[in-house]
Amino acid sequence: MTYDWERTLGLEPGTRDWYEEIDRRFLDSAYYARGEDGTPFGRFLRPDHVVGKEVLEVGCGMGTHAAMLAKAGARLTAVDITPRAVEVTQRRFQLFGLPAQVECADVEHLPFHNNTFDLAWSWGVIHHSSSTEKCLAGITRVLKPGGRLLFMVYYRPSLVYYLHCGFVRGIVLGQLLRRRLEEIYVDATDGFYARVFSKGELRELLDPDYEQLSMHVVGLKAELYPIPRSRFKSILENHTSDWLASIVLGRWGSMIVVEAVRRA
């Protein structure tokens, strides 16, 4: 997860400049997650939920969110199922002098005691499992009663699902003649496998164990323009205001951010 879609990064992996450029690209695109004061992901990772808390990140990737959580004062444990992600994140923390426990683990079988964490955070990870239900069960087990769960998964009623994949790829390019829409969508995503959810499906999954449920639909500006990646598309994205993108993608974005509190 280097976000180097166009192979333009051109920096030595594992260097300070490499990490900083990965973060810049990702955080610049995440206009929807900035706090009112401009803090990256401050809309969701509020200080009272992070500072001094036992925090678990599920799926640390290259460590962008892990670093943010550590800098914000979390007592962080970050896990990923891929050894490369763990190695790269550990390297990041050594290079930048940040404290955290980073280890290889499967969220369906987390190596932690019950009721360990105050906050569980997972961004764009558990929808890549064929059993998101088992992932959530694993997280719930290690989350304290009253603990907070925050995660992002892909959203079905979106421009990406129905416009980009259904209409453009499926109808205009004729792919629906050979494959189902779900298959077209998976091929267009950033993983070997990807599930999509509606708000109703997420409520059904979470209701037995969680309360105070809230959901926020968000999306990237690229989703507004169903055309191939190009310099022209980049210009369109750069000239699209945050407020306009938020109006449209706050309803039809490709991602849904879920926040809930584990029942006592």
SELO-184603 format. One line per field, with one value per residue (C-alpha): chain; x, y, z; residue number from 0. Coordinates in steps of 0.001 Angstrom, whole numbers, plus 500000, padded with zeros to 6 digits. Each point is the difference from the previous one (the first is absolute). Layout:
BEGIN
ch <- c(A_...)
xx <- c(X_...)
yy <- c(Y_...)
zz <- c(Z_...)
i <- c(NUM_...)
% end
This chain:
BEGIN
ch <- c(A_A_A_A_A_A_A_A_A_A_A_A_A_A_A_A_A_A_A_A_A_A_A_A_A_A_A_A_A_A_A_A_A_A_A_A_A_A_A_A_A_A_A_A_A_A_A_A_A_A_A_A_A_A_A_A_A_A_A_A_A_A_A_A_A_A_A_A_A_A_A_A_A_A_A_A_A_A_A_A_A_A_A_A_A_A_A_A_A_A_A_A_A_A_A_A_A_A_A_A_A_A_A_A_A_A_A_A_A_A_A_A_A_A_A_A_A_A_A_A_A_A_A_A_A_A_A_A_A_A_A_A_A_A_A_A_A_A_A_A_A_A_A_A_A_A_A_A_A_A_A_A_A_A_A_A_A_A_A_A_A_A_A_A_A_A_A_A_A_A_A_A_A_A_A_A_A_A_A_A_A_A_A_A_A_A_A_A_A_A_A_A_A_A_A_A_A_A_A_A_A_A_A_A_A_A_A_A_A_A_A_A_A_A_A_A_A_A_A_A_A_A_A_A_A_A_A_A_A_A_A_A_A_A_A_A_A_A_A_A_A_A_A_A_A_A_A_A_A_A_A_A_A_A_A_A_A_A_A_A_A_A_A_A)
xx <- c(500000_502361_497256_502444_497333_501910_503494_501297_501287_503627_501443_502001_497568_500522_501536_498607_499130_498166_497794_499288_498995_497690_498353_499719_498247_497589_499163_499598_497375_498223_498448_496820_501738_501596_498915_498588_503514_501440_501500_500326_497252_498974_496369_500105_503036_499013_502514_497723_499788_503744_502191_501224_497763_500838_499500_500006_500461_498924_501862_502810_501179_502927_499332_498431_497135_502184_502373_497121_498603_503394_500692_496540_500868_498495_501526_500004_499979_499935_499537_500001_499670_502857_503630_501000_497547_501277_503636_499359_497993_502615_502650_497913_499677_503731_500858_497652_500534_496389_498813_497701_499657_499798_499535_498717_496551_496717_497016_497892_502455_501486_502677_498632_497916_496307_499036_503461_499472_498157_499909_500215_500763_500019_500076_499147_500984_497279_497959_502880_499175_497455_498705_499736_497719_502904_502222_497469_499601_503766_500127_496983_501594_503069_498096_498977_496302_499385_502942_499706_500180_500854_500400_499582_498661_498774_496481_497687_497584_502872_501092_502860_497746_497112_501415_503672_499561_496344_499383_503414_501770_496903_497714_502121_502990_497803_501525_496569_499564_502727_500114_497889_500229_501656_502828_500465_500201_502609_502224_499807_500999_503349_499782_499739_496609_497687_496547_497585_497392_496823_499123_497352_502449_502465_497309_499007_503626_500666_496711_500510_503225_500003_498033_500300_500479_500818_500964_501608_500207_503143_501853_502966_499627_501036_496658_498171_501507_499414_502927_503427_502902_501652_501475_496613_498273_502622_499303_496274_500613_502349_497427_497123_499298_499797_496500_498625_501608_498638_496434_500015_502305_498449_497100_501490_503647_501697_500846_497995_501577_498302_500275_498458_500405_500160_497080_500768)
yy <- c(500000_502676_501750_500132_499275_501690_498749_503521_499639_499591_499838_497336_497839_500204_503484_502986_501725_496890_499805_503726_499935_497023_501889_503221_498278_498115_502877_502530_497739_499527_503498_498422_498857_503272_501406_503504_501233_498215_497071_496948_497526_502254_499579_496384_499628_502475_500641_498788_496620_499696_501769_497574_497217_496400_500038_497107_500632_497092_500064_502529_499858_502387_501580_503364_499710_498205_502961_502447_498037_499749_503723_500779_498240_496544_496957_498249_496394_499622_496713_498891_496587_500679_499841_502775_502440_499164_500409_503320_501390_498870_501715_503181_500040_499432_502735_502571_498975_499083_497512_497097_496250_498883_496328_497510_498684_498849_502023_496835_498579_502984_499050_502285_499493_500793_503590_501462_503113_503293_500716_497810_501690_498412_501919_498144_496536_497660_500201_498158_496910_497444_500054_503573_498524_497999_503090_501995_497155_499931_503746_499933_497349_502130_503301_501056_500408_503679_500003_501719_498384_502073_498457_500681_497567_500377_501315_498386_502861_502015_501647_497521_496960_501036_502733_499085_496209_499406_502561_500812_496640_497835_501555_502348_497631_496906_498199_499100_497680_497776_500664_501018_503551_498741_498484_503182_501972_497717_500334_503786_500131_499916_496448_496398_499867_502765_500073_502903_500846_501983_501873_497403_497127_501722_500708_496341_498945_502367_500206_496905_501341_503776_503150_503727_499066_502751_499825_502492_499481_501471_499752_501121_502825_497628_498252_503020_499455_496555_500254_498277_501393_502806_503451_501439_498053_501188_503604_499466_498551_502840_502593_498332_501743_498001_501252_498979_496559_499552_500774_497313_497415_500388_498089_497949_499556_496614_499726_499939_500807_498274_500962_498011_499269_496447_499200_499539)
zz <- c(500000_498718_497969_497105_497387_497164_500974_500638_503573_498933_503540_501818_502020_503748_500008_501869_496703_498784_503092_499936_496332_500545_502858_497999_497100_502208_502334_497181_498444_503358_500076_501419_503198_501126_503324_500333_500798_496953_501919_497735_500905_502872_498966_501178_502285_502691_502803_502810_498273_499397_502562_502648_498715_499200_496233_497532_496291_497809_496686_500377_496366_499552_503405_499146_502477_502531_500046_500400_502921_501726_499527_501395_503281_499560_501662_496676_498910_496215_498149_496382_498390_497554_501180_497577_501560_503478_498955_498236_502922_502515_497865_499951_503787_500484_497498_501526_503624_500722_502650_499061_499967_496358_499203_497455_500902_498497_501223_500145_502567_501830_502567_502721_503128_500091_500868_499356_497863_500393_496267_496906_496673_496555_496713_496806_501220_501208_496781_498307_502084_498815_503580_501213_502662_501486_499858_502001_502478_500525_500587_502322_502193_500756_500299_503507_500808_499336_497599_496647_496561_496921_496579_496300_497432_496426_499436_497458_499083_498506_496759_499764_500277_497774_497708_499509_500149_499165_497259_498507_500297_500040_497387_497879_499815_499940_502973_501417_497053_501453_503736_502964_501345_503196_497949_497976_503244_501581_496925_500326_503678_501796_501244_498832_501720_501190_501563_499940_502631_500369_503188_500782_499702_502309_502593_499936_500516_502873_501882_502208_501536_499448_500723_499192_496354_497497_496323_497646_496239_498412_496712_497912_497504_497213_500476_498602_496551_498393_497590_499954_502011_498059_500377_499051_502783_502501_498971_500526_503461_500985_498958_501858_503287_503201_500788_496616_500185_503518_498899_497311_501564_503438_498483_497163_500995_499794_503709_503196_503378_502910_503654_502824_503697_501320_502239_503680)
i <- c(0_1_2_3_4_5_6_7_8_9_10_11_12_13_14_15_16_17_18_19_20_21_22_23_24_25_26_27_28_29_30_31_32_33_34_35_36_37_38_39_40_41_42_43_44_45_46_47_48_49_50_51_52_53_54_55_56_57_58_59_60_61_62_63_64_65_66_67_68_69_70_71_72_73_74_75_76_77_78_79_80_81_82_83_84_85_86_87_88_89_90_91_92_93_94_95_96_97_98_99_100_101_102_103_104_105_106_107_108_109_110_111_112_113_114_115_116_117_118_119_120_121_122_123_124_125_126_127_128_129_130_131_132_133_134_135_136_137_138_139_140_141_142_143_144_145_146_147_148_149_150_151_152_153_154_155_156_157_158_159_160_161_162_163_164_165_166_167_168_169_170_171_172_173_174_175_176_177_178_179_180_181_182_183_184_185_186_187_188_189_190_191_192_193_194_195_196_197_198_199_200_201_202_203_204_205_206_207_208_209_210_211_212_213_214_215_216_217_218_219_220_221_222_223_224_225_226_227_228_229_230_231_232_233_234_235_236_237_238_239_240_241_242_243_244_245_246_247_248_249_250_251_252_253_254_255_256_257_258_259_260_261_262_263)
% end
